[in-house]
């Protein structure tokens, strides 16, 4: 296992979870149309930063699991007004798992194309599962029309945004990795410590604050 993997996975997963909780809260309160789209695009960017740091099968899924746990506990803590919707957690898990599978199976595929494939695959799996497997009432009532709108409209918007953000995130990660590789005393220890500190602050903000 690459040194610093655990703090990095915790950090990226927590950043995704915090984005879902605080960004989602702001977007839904403002009644932003298709609020899931910017959240999904941000998630693709975070997953790409994590993937660039640790390009191994399972890393993106682990990041998604941390994000889902963060969002679940933050919503139950009462720090934000968003009720606990299982569909939100399901969407996070599907996106993290799909990203992991496709970027592991297709490492040489163009990053923009792979981002689009991840988006459409996760949106299809989510829509079909939430409607026909889990039988979530709003989706069952919306029927095939809601499924098609979710995939073709929200999915396409997310795919376009992801096709731009994902390659940019990989380039950013490469630049940061190159900078971090320059000789500097105790740089790796400070980096790991900084990740743990930021992660702890975000968990405190989302979960411990209301206690």
C-alpha positions as CSV (number, residue, x, y, z in Angstrom):
1,X,0.0,0.0,0.0
2,X,1.3,3.4,-1.0
3,X,2.4,5.5,2.0
4,X,-0.3,8.0,3.0
5,X,-3.1,6.0,1.3
6,X,-5.3,5.9,4.4
7,X,-5.2,9.6,5.2
8,X,-5.7,10.4,1.5
9,X,-8.8,8.2,1.1
10,X,-10.2,9.6,4.3
11,X,-9.5,13.1,3.1
12,X,-11.0,12.8,-0.4
13,X,-14.0,10.9,0.9
14,X,-14.6,13.5,3.6
15,X,-14.3,16.3,1.1
16,X,-16.9,14.6,-1.1
17,X,-19.2,14.0,1.8
18,X,-18.8,17.6,3.0
19,X,-19.6,18.8,-0.5
20,X,-22.7,16.7,-0.6
21,X,-23.9,17.9,2.9
22,X,-23.1,21.6,2.7
23,X,-23.1,22.2,-1.0
24,X,-26.3,20.1,-1.3
25,X,-28.0,21.9,1.5
26,X,-27.3,25.3,-0.1
27,X,-28.4,24.2,-3.5
28,X,-31.6,22.5,-2.4
29,X,-32.5,25.4,-0.1
30,X,-32.1,27.8,-3.0
31,X,-34.2,25.4,-5.1
32,X,-31.4,25.2,-7.7
33,X,-32.6,23.3,-10.8
34,X,-30.9,19.9,-11.2
35,X,-29.0,20.4,-8.0
36,X,-27.6,16.9,-8.3
37,X,-25.6,17.9,-11.4
38,X,-23.0,20.2,-9.9
39,X,-22.7,17.8,-6.9
40,X,-22.0,14.9,-9.2
41,X,-19.5,17.0,-11.2
42,X,-17.7,18.0,-8.1
43,X,-17.7,14.3,-7.0
44,X,-16.1,13.3,-10.3
45,X,-13.4,15.9,-9.7
46,X,-12.7,14.7,-6.2
47,X,-12.6,11.0,-7.3
48,X,-10.2,11.9,-10.1
49,X,-7.8,13.7,-7.6
50,X,-8.0,10.6,-5.4
51,X,-7.5,8.2,-8.4
52,X,-4.4,10.1,-9.6
53,X,-2.9,9.9,-6.1
54,X,-3.7,6.2,-5.7
55,X,-4.5,4.5,-9.1
56,X,-5.5,1.1,-7.7
57,X,-8.8,-0.8,-7.9
58,X,-10.9,-0.2,-4.8
59,X,-9.6,3.3,-4.0
60,X,-12.5,5.1,-5.6
61,X,-15.0,2.8,-4.0
62,X,-13.4,3.4,-0.6
63,X,-13.6,7.2,-1.1
64,X,-17.3,6.8,-2.0
65,X,-17.9,4.7,1.1
66,X,-16.3,7.4,3.3
67,X,-18.4,10.1,1.6
68,X,-21.6,8.1,2.1
69,X,-20.9,7.5,5.8
70,X,-20.1,11.2,6.3
71,X,-23.3,12.3,4.7
72,X,-25.4,9.7,6.6
73,X,-24.0,10.7,10.0
74,X,-24.1,14.4,9.2
75,X,-27.8,14.2,8.3
76,X,-28.6,12.2,11.4
77,X,-26.7,14.6,13.6
78,X,-29.1,17.4,12.7
79,X,-26.4,19.9,11.7
80,X,-28.1,20.5,8.4
81,X,-31.8,20.5,7.6
82,X,-31.7,18.0,4.8
83,X,-33.7,14.9,5.8
84,X,-32.1,11.4,5.4
85,X,-32.8,10.2,1.9
86,X,-31.5,6.7,1.2
87,X,-31.5,7.6,-2.5
88,X,-28.8,10.2,-1.9
89,X,-26.5,7.6,-0.3
90,X,-27.3,5.1,-3.1
91,X,-26.3,7.7,-5.7
92,X,-22.9,8.2,-4.0
93,X,-22.2,4.5,-3.8
94,X,-23.1,3.9,-7.4
95,X,-21.0,6.8,-8.6
96,X,-18.0,5.7,-6.5
97,X,-18.3,2.0,-7.5
98,X,-18.9,2.7,-11.2
99,X,-15.9,5.1,-11.3
100,X,-13.7,2.4,-9.7
101,X,-14.8,-0.3,-12.1
102,X,-14.5,1.7,-15.3
103,X,-11.3,3.5,-14.5
104,X,-9.7,0.2,-13.4
105,X,-10.9,-1.7,-16.5
106,X,-10.2,1.0,-19.0
107,X,-7.0,2.8,-17.8
108,X,-5.9,3.8,-21.3
109,X,-9.3,5.3,-22.4
110,X,-9.5,9.0,-22.9
111,X,-10.3,10.6,-19.5
112,X,-13.2,12.6,-20.9
113,X,-14.8,9.6,-22.5
114,X,-14.3,7.5,-19.4
115,X,-15.9,10.3,-17.3
116,X,-19.0,10.2,-19.6
117,X,-19.1,6.5,-19.4
118,X,-19.0,6.6,-15.6
119,X,-21.8,9.2,-15.5
120,X,-24.2,7.4,-17.8
121,X,-23.6,4.0,-16.3
122,X,-24.1,5.2,-12.7
123,X,-27.2,7.2,-13.7
124,X,-28.7,4.2,-15.4
125,X,-28.0,1.9,-12.5
126,X,-29.2,4.4,-10.0
127,X,-32.5,5.1,-11.8
128,X,-33.4,1.5,-12.5
129,X,-32.4,0.4,-8.9
130,X,-34.3,3.1,-7.1
131,X,-37.4,2.6,-9.2
132,X,-37.7,-1.1,-9.7
133,X,-35.5,-2.7,-7.0
134,X,-35.9,-0.4,-4.0
135,X,-39.4,0.8,-5.1
136,X,-38.8,4.4,-3.8
137,X,-42.3,6.0,-4.0
138,X,-41.4,9.3,-5.9
139,X,-39.5,7.4,-8.5
140,X,-42.2,4.7,-8.9
141,X,-44.8,7.4,-9.3
142,X,-42.6,9.2,-11.9
143,X,-42.2,6.0,-13.9
144,X,-40.3,5.6,-17.1
145,X,-40.6,9.4,-17.8
146,X,-38.6,10.3,-14.7
147,X,-36.0,7.6,-15.5
148,X,-35.5,8.9,-19.0
149,X,-35.3,12.6,-17.8
150,X,-32.8,11.6,-15.2
151,X,-30.5,9.8,-17.6
152,X,-30.8,12.0,-20.7
153,X,-31.0,15.4,-19.1
154,X,-29.3,15.3,-15.7
155,X,-26.9,12.6,-16.9
156,X,-25.9,14.5,-20.0
157,X,-25.3,17.7,-18.1
158,X,-23.1,15.8,-15.7
159,X,-21.3,14.0,-18.4
160,X,-20.4,17.2,-20.2
161,X,-19.2,18.8,-17.0
162,X,-17.3,15.7,-16.0
163,X,-15.6,15.5,-19.4
164,X,-14.1,18.9,-18.6
165,X,-13.5,18.5,-14.9
166,X,-12.0,15.0,-14.8
167,X,-9.0,15.6,-17.2
168,X,-8.4,18.9,-15.4
169,X,-8.3,17.2,-12.0
170,X,-5.8,14.6,-13.3
171,X,-3.6,17.4,-14.6
172,X,-3.8,19.3,-11.3
173,X,-3.0,16.1,-9.3
174,X,0.1,15.6,-11.6
175,X,1.3,19.1,-11.0
176,X,0.8,18.7,-7.2
177,X,2.6,15.4,-7.2
178,X,5.5,16.9,-9.1
179,X,5.8,19.7,-6.6
180,X,5.6,17.3,-3.7
181,X,8.4,15.2,-5.2
182,X,10.9,17.9,-4.8
183,X,13.3,17.3,-1.8
184,X,12.1,18.9,1.4
185,X,12.6,17.9,5.0
186,X,9.7,16.0,6.6
187,X,7.4,16.9,3.7
188,X,5.6,13.6,3.7
189,X,5.0,13.6,7.4
190,X,3.6,17.2,7.3
191,X,1.4,16.3,4.3
192,X,-0.1,13.3,6.1
193,X,-0.6,15.4,9.3
194,X,-2.2,18.1,7.3
195,X,-4.7,15.7,5.6
196,X,-5.6,14.2,9.0
197,X,-6.1,17.7,10.5
198,X,-8.4,18.9,7.6
199,X,-10.3,15.7,7.7
200,X,-10.9,16.0,11.4
201,X,-12.1,19.6,11.1
202,X,-14.6,18.6,8.4
203,X,-15.9,15.8,10.5
204,X,-16.3,18.0,13.5
205,X,-18.1,20.6,11.3
206,X,-20.5,18.1,9.9
207,X,-21.1,15.8,12.9
208,X,-19.8,17.0,16.2
209,X,-20.9,20.7,16.0
210,X,-24.5,20.1,17.0
211,X,-23.7,17.9,20.0
